[in-house]
């Protein structure tokens, strides 16, 4: 055998060099692939095992809007939030919307478990041949639900294979735990449907309202198809911003529904030919009774905290009676409805349970967000005398019929520790010796100034607090006749008088009856704390006096023909007019005044000076005539009748043998001197009024200006400054003193002149 032949044989035995290389390479590749598959499988298993058990995960609460309802169950509005979500139960979601969602998002939803392996394979092929630029879908609706409510945000917001593996593992567990219908309903309530005007609609209920201005259960096929197409790219397919793309996407959904045999070609064509049907609306922004709404929202924050309110999901049932709200507004319009007329507020409290039934004002929410009914702090004038009267009755067992004072001008110096404090009536005519009941009916400031000094301003302050006043009081002599440094709100006055209407039992006022939380738990606020302040006999004694104010005193304009009791109030320079009154069923406060508390109501609609009996009492009359709903029963007789005694104070004339209405009065101011509160203090100012009230000679009953001269605040002694008070506080309502309620510091409302200052009790 030649050498060449031997070499040729060896070559055949060894194979061609290229063939040998290919074979060796193939073996190595197969070996490496086997190792790679094993490694990948192991990594996948490790990632899946690292995921927590679905039973150990608490689903994120996406929150939802809080809803506020009137007493009749009608919706007042939603508490504002950037995320709009209202949970829709399964029965409220149209079947067509469910089918449209399944058809476009997860066509095999009812055939696979938590994972759609065909979908994953299809997505994997797209990933490989797509150059690895993105991780494709393949997610089932169950996996999307897991991502939306179970995965931590840091993981849910990433696009990675690791996230997909964890989603898949948890989705399988979720499928074993819940039905398909539960999963689909949960998904439809938690998916993002897009943002409009800074508000994002989460869930189908909010989306139906935001885009179509209708409840989700009223959606038709075309509307359902449009919504079902939004979650893939909410911004891109927004029908308001991109109507052409939205229409094209709706077409895709309808085609998918035909392929899934959910609808016919004819149904698809009809829906495809219809307009988008979207309608801009402000359903989530509109609020009925916005002032009440704001009051309720703030109450919720005070009671449950800002975080709870912001989280949402509350159903709040209020005590507000919409019929009485309208009746209150109409009563205001009947009397103060002309351009340039002063503002007014009406507040009604049910004395038996503290429920706030109405809080109406003359202003509109577009004009001012400041609520005169609950936020304004104004002086009350003579309406505050009720607290002096109750101090006499309760603290001293004094009988208003047997306790006498001399009605006469109180010149500076009559009260030693307040040398500038002067009190007189409008016409400088006085009734002489009269009892406290008659002084209340006449609203005689000089009598009540002396009575306040005798019973003690500090005790009067405590009585006011006990009856429901929550604003800070200074305990100064002028407060007894309404000279308040800070002022009080109509809500406080209605609440305080309700104590008398309820037989001496005070019930904390509430505008909220019940709150239902997202977890179904309930907080009942409709039965607030009750505490007895006076005996029913003491309350009845005061009611007997205050009935006379309406029947023959300064409040006759309030008389609507049914048993009622109340008190007028007029402040310095006629800047505020009040009537606060009650029946066994309702306690109502009416306030009238200009938002700028320095503007006088000298001649409103030709009615002369702005007395409480002239401006506020007629509103009370018109409102209560309707709000009473035909109720006209008298007050119940007390179980423990009051039997007081004649009170003898330093300034009283009780028992001096001259207890009759003389019509002129004596100049004496009684024996002794009131030492004043230990902390001193108060505002500056004083002096006479700028306008005189109507006639008041003899006993001119049925006159709203009867001795209702606005009080003049005292000047505090320099040696007794009030501890902790700010300097330059100004007078209690005298413009010359420079301290209107809005100028007392704290919170105000633009140029309204109403505000909050000082400390609250």
C-alpha positions in Angstrom: 0.0 0.0 0.0 1.5 3.2 -1.0 2.0 6.0 1.5 -0.6 8.2 -0.2 -3.2 5.4 0.2 -2.4 4.9 3.9 -2.9 8.7 4.5 -6.3 8.6 2.6 -7.5 5.7 4.8 -6.5 7.5 8.0 -8.4 10.5 6.8 -11.5 8.5 6.3 -11.2 6.9 9.7 -10.8 10.2 11.5 -13.4 12.2 9.5 -13.2 15.6 7.9 -11.8 18.3 10.2 -14.9 20.5 9.7 -17.2 17.6 10.5 -15.3 16.8 13.6 -15.5 20.4 14.7 -19.3 20.6 14.1 -19.9 17.4 16.0 -17.8 18.5 19.0 -19.5 21.9 19.0 -23.0 20.4 18.9 -22.3 18.1 21.8 -21.0 21.0 23.9 -24.0 23.2 23.0 -26.4 20.5 23.9 -24.6 19.9 27.2 -24.6 23.6 28.0 -28.3 24.0 27.1 -29.1 21.2 29.4 -27.2 22.9 32.2 -28.9 26.3 31.3 -32.4 24.9 31.4 -31.7 23.4 34.7 -30.2 26.6 36.0 -33.1 28.7 34.7 -35.7 26.3 36.1 -34.0 26.4 39.4 -33.9 30.2 39.4 -37.6 30.4 38.5 -38.4 28.0 41.4 -36.4 30.1 43.8 -38.1 33.3 42.7 -41.5 31.7 43.0 -40.7 30.2 46.4 -39.5 33.6 47.6 -43.0 35.1 47.0 -45.3 35.2 50.0 -48.4 33.1 50.3 -51.5 35.0 49.0 -53.2 34.2 52.3 -50.6 36.1 54.2 -50.9 39.3 52.0 -53.3 42.0 52.9 -54.7 43.5 49.7 -54.1 47.2 49.4 -57.2 49.3 50.0 -57.3 51.5 46.9 -59.7 53.7 48.8 -62.9 55.3 47.5 -64.7 58.5 47.6 -66.5 59.4 50.8 -70.2 60.1 50.3 -72.3 62.5 52.4 -76.1 62.1 52.6 -78.9 64.3 53.8 -81.4 63.0 56.4 -83.7 61.8 53.7 -80.9 59.6 52.2 -80.3 61.8 49.1 -76.7 62.4 48.2 -75.2 65.8 49.2 -71.9 65.1 47.4 -68.5 63.5 47.6 -65.5 64.6 49.6 -62.9 65.8 47.1 -60.0 63.5 46.1 -57.6 63.3 43.2 -58.7 59.6 42.9 -62.3 59.0 42.0 -63.5 55.6 43.1 -66.8 54.2 44.2 -67.1 50.5 44.6 -69.6 48.8 42.3 -71.0 45.5 43.5 -71.2 42.6 41.1 -74.9 43.0 40.5 -74.4 46.6 39.3 -71.8 45.9 36.7 -73.4 45.2 33.2 -72.8 41.8 31.8 -71.8 43.4 28.5 -69.0 45.3 30.3 -67.6 42.2 31.8 -67.7 40.4 28.4 -66.0 43.4 26.7 -63.2 43.4 29.3 -62.6 39.7 29.0 -62.7 39.8 25.2 -60.0 42.5 24.9 -57.9 41.8 27.9 -57.9 38.1 28.5 -60.0 36.1 26.0 -59.2 32.7 27.6 -60.0 34.0 31.1 -62.7 31.4 31.8 -60.5 28.5 30.3 -57.2 28.9 32.1 -56.1 29.2 35.8 -54.2 32.1 37.1 -51.6 31.6 34.3 -52.4 31.5 30.6 -49.5 29.4 29.3 -50.4 30.0 25.6 -50.4 33.7 26.3 -47.0 33.5 28.0 -45.5 31.4 25.1 -46.9 34.0 22.6 -45.4 36.8 24.6 -42.1 35.0 24.9 -41.8 34.6 21.2 -42.5 38.3 20.8 -39.9 39.1 23.4 -37.2 37.0 21.5 -37.9 38.3 18.1 -38.6 41.8 19.3 -34.9 42.3 20.0 -35.4 42.2 23.8 -36.4 45.8 23.8 -39.4 45.2 26.1 -41.0 42.5 28.3 -44.2 41.7 26.6 -47.6 41.0 28.2 -49.0 37.5 28.7 -50.6 38.7 32.0 -54.0 37.4 32.8 -56.7 39.4 34.4 -55.9 37.6 37.6 -52.2 38.5 37.4 -53.2 42.1 36.7 -55.4 42.1 39.8 -52.5 40.7 41.8 -50.3 43.5 40.6 -52.9 46.1 41.4 -53.8 45.2 44.9 -51.3 42.7 46.3 -47.8 43.5 45.1 -45.7 46.2 46.9 -45.6 49.4 44.8 -41.8 49.1 44.3 -42.3 45.7 42.7 -45.5 46.4 40.9 -44.0 49.4 39.1 -41.1 47.4 37.6 -41.1 45.6 34.3 -39.2 42.4 34.8 -39.4 38.6 34.5 -39.0 38.3 38.3 -42.2 40.3 38.7 -44.0 38.2 36.2 -43.0 35.0 38.1 -44.2 36.3 41.4 -47.5 37.5 39.8 -48.0 34.1 38.2 -47.5 32.3 41.5 -49.8 34.5 43.4 -52.4 34.5 40.6 -52.5 30.7 40.8 -53.1 30.9 44.5 -55.8 33.6 44.1 -57.6 31.4 41.5 -57.8 28.6 44.0 -59.1 31.0 46.7 -61.8 32.9 44.7 -64.2 32.3 41.8 -63.7 33.8 38.4 -66.6 36.2 38.9 -65.1 37.5 42.2 -61.8 38.1 40.4 -63.4 39.9 37.5 -65.5 42.1 39.8 -62.5 43.0 41.9 -60.4 43.8 38.7 -63.2 46.1 37.3 -63.3 48.0 40.6 -59.5 48.5 40.9 -58.2 49.2 37.4 -57.3 52.7 36.2 -59.5 54.1 33.5 -57.8 57.4 33.0 -57.5 61.0 34.2 -59.6 64.0 33.4 -59.2 67.5 34.9 -56.7 66.1 37.4 -59.1 63.5 38.7 -58.3 59.8 38.0 -61.2 57.3 37.6 -60.4 54.0 39.3 -63.0 51.3 38.8 -65.9 51.1 36.5 -68.3 53.1 38.7 -66.2 56.2 38.7 -65.3 55.8 35.0 -69.0 55.6 34.0 -69.7 58.8 36.0 -66.6 60.6 34.8 -66.9 59.8 31.0 -70.7 59.4 30.6 -72.3 61.1 33.6 -74.4 58.0 34.4 -74.4 55.1 36.8 -72.4 52.1 35.7 -75.5 49.9 35.5 -77.0 52.2 32.9 -74.1 51.7 30.3 -75.0 50.4 26.9 -72.9 48.2 24.6 -71.0 51.1 22.9 -70.2 52.7 26.2 -69.1 49.4 27.8 -66.8 48.7 24.8 -65.2 52.1 25.1 -64.5 51.7 28.8 -63.2 48.2 28.3 -60.6 49.5 25.9 -59.2 52.2 28.2 -57.1 50.3 30.8 -54.4 49.2 28.2 -53.5 52.9 27.6 -55.8 55.3 29.5 -54.1 58.5 28.4 -53.7 57.4 24.8 -57.4 56.4 24.4 -59.0 59.2 26.5 -62.2 60.0 24.5 -62.1 63.6 25.5 -58.5 64.1 24.5 -58.1 61.7 21.6 -61.6 60.9 20.2 -60.2 59.3 17.0 -58.0 56.8 18.9 -60.8 56.2 21.4 -63.2 55.3 18.5 -60.6 53.0 16.9 -59.9 51.3 20.3 -63.7 50.8 20.8 -63.8 49.1 17.4 -61.1 46.7 18.4 -63.1 45.7 21.5 -66.3 45.2 19.5 -64.4 43.0 17.0 -62.9 41.0 19.9 -66.4 40.5 21.4 -67.7 39.1 18.1 -64.7 36.7 17.9 -65.5 35.6 21.5 -69.2 35.1 20.4 -70.4 37.6 23.0 -72.3 39.8 20.4 -73.3 39.5 16.8 -71.9 41.3 13.8 -75.0 43.3 13.7 -74.7 44.5 17.3 -71.1 45.3 16.7 -71.8 47.4 13.6 -74.6 49.3 15.3 -72.4 50.1 18.3 -69.5 51.0 16.1 -71.6 53.5 14.1 -72.8 55.3 17.3 -71.1 58.4 18.6 -68.7 58.2 21.5 -71.6 59.4 23.8 -69.2 61.0 26.3 -70.4 63.9 28.4 -68.4 66.3 30.4 -69.8 66.7 33.9 -68.9 67.8 37.4 -70.8 65.0 39.2 -68.0 64.4 41.6 -67.3 68.1 42.2 -70.8 69.4 42.8 -72.0 69.6 46.4 -75.6 70.3 47.5 -75.6 72.5 50.6 -71.9 73.3 50.3 -71.7 75.1 53.7 -73.2 72.1 55.4 -70.9 69.9 53.4 -67.8 71.7 54.6 -69.0 71.7 58.2 -69.6 67.9 58.1 -66.2 67.3 56.5 -64.4 69.3 59.2 -66.4 67.5 61.9 -65.2 64.2 60.4 -61.6 65.4 60.5 -62.0 66.5 64.1 -63.6 63.2 65.1 -61.6 60.6 63.1 -58.5 62.4 61.9 -57.4 63.7 58.5 -55.9 60.4 57.4 -59.2 58.6 57.7 -61.0 61.2 55.8 -58.4 61.4 53.0 -58.4 57.6 52.7 -62.1 57.8 51.9 -64.7 55.1 51.6 -66.9 56.7 54.3 -70.7 56.8 54.0 -71.8 59.8 56.1 -75.5 60.2 57.0 -76.3 63.7 58.2 -79.1 65.1 60.2 -79.8 67.9 57.7 -83.4 68.3 56.6 -83.4 69.6 53.1 -87.0 70.8 53.3 -86.2 73.0 56.3 -83.0 74.2 54.6 -85.2 75.5 51.7 -87.7 77.0 54.1 -84.9 78.8 56.0 -83.6 80.3 52.7 -87.0 81.3 51.6 -87.7 83.1 55.0 -84.4 85.0 54.5 -85.4 86.0 51.0 -88.8 87.1 52.1 -87.2 89.7 54.4 -83.6 90.3 53.2 -83.8 89.5 49.5 -83.2 92.9 48.0 -79.8 94.1 46.6 -77.7 95.7 49.3 -79.6 94.0 52.1 -77.6 92.6 55.0 -76.6 89.0 55.2 -78.6 86.5 57.4 -78.2 83.0 58.8 -80.7 80.6 60.2 -79.8 77.6 62.4 -82.2 75.0 63.8 -81.4 72.3 66.4 -83.7 69.6 67.6 -83.5 70.1 71.4 -84.4 66.5 72.1 -81.4 64.9 70.4 -79.0 67.7 69.4 -79.6 67.1 65.7 -78.8 70.1 63.5 -81.7 70.2 61.2 -80.8 73.3 59.1 -77.9 75.7 58.7 -78.9 78.2 55.9 -77.4 81.5 55.0 -78.2 84.3 52.5 -74.8 84.0 50.8 -73.8 81.8 47.9 -70.8 79.5 47.9 -69.5 81.3 44.8 -69.4 84.6 46.7 -67.7 83.4 49.9 -66.7 80.0 51.4 -67.2 81.5 54.9 -70.3 80.1 56.6 -72.1 82.7 58.6 -74.2 80.1 60.4 -71.3 78.1 61.9 -68.1 80.1 61.5 -69.1 83.7 62.1 -68.4 85.1 65.6 -70.6 88.1 66.2 -71.9 90.0 69.3 -75.4 89.0 70.4 -76.7 92.0 72.1 -79.6 91.3 74.5 -79.9 87.7 73.4 -77.1 87.0 75.8 -79.3 88.1 78.8 -80.8 84.6 78.9 -77.5 83.4 80.5 -77.8 86.1 83.2 -81.4 85.1 83.8 -80.5 81.4 84.1 -77.7 82.2 86.5 -80.2 84.0 88.7 -82.6 81.1 88.6 -80.2 78.2 88.9 -77.3 79.6 91.0 -79.2 81.8 93.4 -82.7 80.2 93.2 -83.9 83.7 92.4 -87.5 84.1 91.2 -87.6 86.6 88.2 -91.1 87.7 89.4 -90.0 88.5 92.9 -86.5 90.0 92.2 -86.5 93.7 91.6 -84.1 96.3 90.2 -84.2 100.0 89.6 -84.2 100.9 85.9 -82.1 104.0 85.6 -79.1 105.4 83.8 -75.9 103.9 85.0 -73.3 106.6 84.8 -69.5 106.0 84.7 -68.3 105.0 88.1 -71.4 103.0 89.1 -69.2 99.8 89.0 -66.0 100.8 90.8 -63.5 98.5 89.1 -64.8 99.5 85.7 -65.0 103.3 86.0 -65.8 104.0 82.4 -68.6 101.5 82.1 -71.9 103.3 81.4 -75.3 101.9 80.5 -78.5 103.6 79.5 -81.6 103.1 77.4 -82.1 104.5 73.9 -84.5 107.3 74.8 -83.1 107.9 78.3 -86.4 107.0 79.8 -86.6 104.3 82.5 -89.2 102.1 84.1 -88.1 102.6 87.7 -88.4 99.6 90.0 -89.4 96.5 87.9 -88.9 92.8 88.4 -86.5 90.8 86.3 -89.3 89.2 84.3 -90.5 92.6 83.1 -87.0 93.7 82.5 -86.4 90.7 80.2 -89.6 91.4 78.3 -88.6 95.1 77.9 -84.9 94.1 77.3 -83.8 96.7 79.8 -80.0 96.9 79.8 -79.7 98.9 83.0 -81.4 96.2 85.0 -79.4 93.4 83.5 -76.1 95.2 83.9 -76.9 95.4 87.6 -78.1 91.9 87.8 -75.0 90.6 86.1 -72.8 92.5 88.6 -74.8 90.9 91.4 -74.7 87.3 90.3 -71.2 87.6 89.0 -69.9 87.7 85.4 -67.8 84.6 86.0 -70.9 82.6 86.9 -72.7 84.0 83.8 -69.9 82.8 81.7 -70.0 79.3 83.3 -73.8 79.2 82.6 -73.3 80.1 79.0 -70.6 77.3 78.6 -72.9 74.8 80.3 -75.8 75.6 78.0 -73.7 75.2 74.8 -71.5 78.3 74.1 -68.1 77.1 73.0 -66.4 80.3 72.0 -64.1 82.0 74.5 -65.8 84.4 77.0 -63.9 86.8 79.2 -66.2 86.9 82.1 -66.6 90.7 82.0 -69.6 92.7 83.2 -70.6 93.8 79.6 -71.0 90.2 78.5 -74.2 90.0 80.4 -75.8 92.5 78.1 -74.1 91.1 75.0 -70.9 93.1 74.9 -68.7 90.2 73.7 -65.1 90.7 72.7 -65.0 87.7 70.3 -68.6 86.9 69.7 -70.5 83.6 69.1 -72.0 81.9 66.1 -75.7 81.3 65.4 -75.1 77.6 65.8 -73.9 78.1 69.4 -76.9 80.3 70.2 -79.4 77.8 68.8 -77.7 75.0 70.7 -77.7 77.0 74.0 -81.4 77.9 73.9 -82.2 74.3 73.0 -81.1 73.5 76.6 -84.2 75.3 77.8 -86.5 73.8 75.2 -85.3 70.4 76.4 -86.3 70.9 80.0 -82.8 71.9 81.2 -80.9 69.0 79.5 -78.1 70.0 77.1 -77.4 67.7 74.2 -74.3 68.3 72.2 -75.2 69.4 68.7 -74.4 67.1 65.8 -74.8 67.3 62.0 -73.8 63.6 61.6 -76.2 60.8 62.5 -74.1 57.8 61.4 -70.8 57.0 59.7 -70.2 53.7 57.9 -66.6 52.8 57.3 -65.2 50.8 54.4 -65.0 47.6 56.5 -68.7 47.9 57.3 -68.2 49.1 60.9 -70.4 51.9 62.1 -70.0 54.9 64.3 -73.3 56.3 65.7 -73.0 60.0 66.3 -76.7 60.6 66.3 -77.0 60.1 70.1 -74.5 62.6 71.5 -73.8 63.1 75.2 -76.6 64.5 77.3 -76.2 66.3 80.6 -78.6 68.0 82.9 -77.8 71.6 83.4 -81.0 72.8 85.0 -84.0 71.1 86.6 -87.1 71.0 84.3 -88.7 73.5 86.7 -85.9 76.0 86.3 -86.0 75.7 82.5 -89.8 76.2 82.7 -89.4 79.3 84.8 -87.1 80.8 82.1 -89.5 79.7 79.4 -92.4 81.5 81.1 -90.3 84.7 81.1 -89.2 84.3 77.5 -92.7 83.6 76.3 -93.6 87.1 77.3 -90.9 88.5 75.0 -92.9 87.1 72.0 -96.4 87.8 73.3 -96.0 91.4 74.5 -92.3 92.4 74.4 -89.6 93.2 71.9 -90.1 89.9 69.9 -93.8 90.2 68.9 -92.8 90.1 65.2 -91.8 86.4 65.9 -95.3 85.4 67.0 -96.7 82.9 64.5 -99.6 81.8 66.7 -98.1 78.8 68.5 -96.5 78.6 72.0 -92.9 79.8 71.7 -90.2 81.5 73.8 -87.3 83.6 72.7 -85.2 86.8 73.0 -84.2 89.6 70.7 -80.7 91.0 70.4 -79.3 94.2 69.0 -75.6 95.3 69.1 -73.7 98.6 69.1 -74.6 100.9 66.2 -77.0 98.3 64.9 -74.4 96.1 63.4 -76.0 92.8 64.4 -79.6 91.8 64.9 -80.7 88.6 66.5 -83.7 86.6 67.4 -83.2 83.3 69.2 -86.3 81.3 70.1 -87.6 77.8 70.7 -90.7 75.6 70.8 -90.8 72.1 72.4 -89.6 70.7 69.1 -87.2 73.2 67.6 -84.6 75.8 68.7 -83.8 78.3 66.0 -81.3 81.2 65.9 -81.6 84.0 63.3 -78.8 86.5 62.8 -78.8 89.5 60.5 -75.9 91.8 59.7 -73.4 92.9 57.1 -70.3 90.7 56.6 -68.3 93.7 57.5 -69.1 94.0 61.1 -68.6 97.7 61.3 -71.4 98.6 58.9 -74.6 99.7 60.7 -78.1 98.7 59.7 -79.6 102.1 60.3 -82.5 101.8 57.8 -82.9 98.5 56.0 -85.8 98.7 53.5 -87.3 101.6 55.4 -87.7 99.7 58.6 -85.6 102.2 60.7 -82.8 101.1 63.1 -81.8 97.5 62.7 -83.2 96.0 65.9 -83.4 92.3 66.4 -87.2 92.6 66.7 -87.4 94.4 63.4 -84.9 92.5 61.2 -84.4 89.0 62.7 -87.8 88.2 64.4 -89.7 88.4 61.1 -87.4 85.8 59.5 -87.9 83.6 62.6 -91.6 84.0 62.2 -91.7 83.1 58.5 -89.4 80.1 58.9 -91.0 78.6 62.0 -94.4 78.9 60.5 -93.3 76.4 57.9 -90.6 74.4 59.8 -93.0 73.5 62.6 -94.9 71.3 60.2 -98.2 72.1 61.9 -97.0 71.3 65.4 -98.5 73.8 67.8 -98.4 72.2 71.3 -97.4 74.0 74.4 -94.5 73.2 76.6 -95.0 70.3 79.0 -95.5 71.1 82.7 -92.3 70.4 84.7 -92.1 67.4 87.0 -90.3 69.5 89.5 -91.9 72.9 89.5 -89.6 75.8 90.3 -90.3 77.8 93.5 -87.7 80.5 93.8 -87.3 83.3 96.2 -86.7 87.0 96.0 -83.0 87.5 95.2 -81.3 90.4 97.1 -78.1 91.5 95.6 -75.9 94.6 96.1 -77.7 96.5 93.3 -81.1 94.9 93.7 -84.1 96.8 95.2 -85.9 93.7 96.2 -87.7 94.2 99.5 -87.2 97.9 99.7 -90.9 98.6 99.8 -90.9 100.4 96.4 -91.3 97.5 94.0 -93.6 99.0 91.4 -93.3 100.4 87.9 -92.8 104.1 88.6 -91.8 105.1 85.0 -89.0 107.3 86.1 -86.8 105.5 88.5 -84.4 106.4 91.3 -80.9 107.5 91.0 -79.5 105.2 93.6 -77.4 102.3 92.5 -77.8 100.1 95.5 -75.4 99.4 98.4 -72.0 97.8 98.0 -69.9 97.4 95.0 -69.0 94.6 92.6 -65.3 93.8 92.9 -65.0 92.4 89.4 -63.3 89.3 88.2 -59.9 88.7 89.6 -58.3 88.5 86.2 -59.6 91.9 85.1 -59.3 92.7 81.4 -61.6 93.4 78.6 -61.7 95.8 75.7 -61.5 99.6 75.5 -64.2 102.0 74.4 -67.5 103.2 75.8 -69.6 106.2 75.2 -73.1 106.6 73.8 -74.7 105.2 70.8 -74.6 106.8 67.4 -78.4 106.4 66.9 -81.4 106.4 69.1 -84.0 103.6 69.2 -87.7 104.1 68.7 -90.0 105.5 71.4 -90.0 104.0 74.8 -92.1 106.0 77.3 -94.2 104.5 80.0 -94.8 100.8 79.2 -94.8 100.7 75.4 -95.1 97.0 74.8 -95.2 95.4 71.4 -92.3 97.6 70.4 -89.2 95.9 69.0 -87.0 98.7 70.1 -88.3 98.7 73.6 -85.3 99.6 75.8 -83.1 97.4 73.5 -80.2 99.9 73.6 -77.0 98.1 72.4 -74.6 97.5 75.3 -71.5 99.6 75.8 -68.3 97.8 76.8 -66.4 98.7 79.9 -62.8 100.0 80.1 -60.7 97.7 82.2 -58.6 99.1 85.0 -54.9 99.4 84.1 -53.9 97.7 87.4 -55.7 94.5 86.5 -54.6 93.4 83.0 -56.0 90.1 81.8 -53.4 87.4 82.0 -52.4 86.1 78.6 -54.5 88.6 76.6 -53.2 90.5 73.7 -52.9 94.2 73.9 -55.1 96.5 71.9 -58.0 94.1 71.9 -60.5 96.9 71.2 -64.0 97.2 72.3 -66.6 94.4 72.3 -68.1 95.5 69.1 -67.7 99.3 69.2 -66.2 100.5 65.9 -64.3 103.2 67.7 -62.7 100.5 69.8 -61.3 98.8 66.7 -62.2 95.2 67.4 -64.9 93.7 65.3 -65.2 89.9 65.5 -63.0 89.7 62.4 -60.4 92.0 63.9 -59.9 89.9 67.0 -57.2 87.8 65.4 -57.2 84.3 64.2 -59.2 83.0 61.3 -61.3 85.2 59.0 -62.8 85.1 55.6 -61.4 87.7 53.2 -63.0 91.0 53.8 -66.1 89.6 55.4 -65.1 91.0 58.8 -66.1 87.7 60.4 -63.5 85.6 62.0 -62.3 83.6 65.0 -59.8 84.9 67.6 -58.7 84.1 71.0 -59.0 80.8 72.7 -61.9 78.5 72.7 -63.4 77.0 75.8 
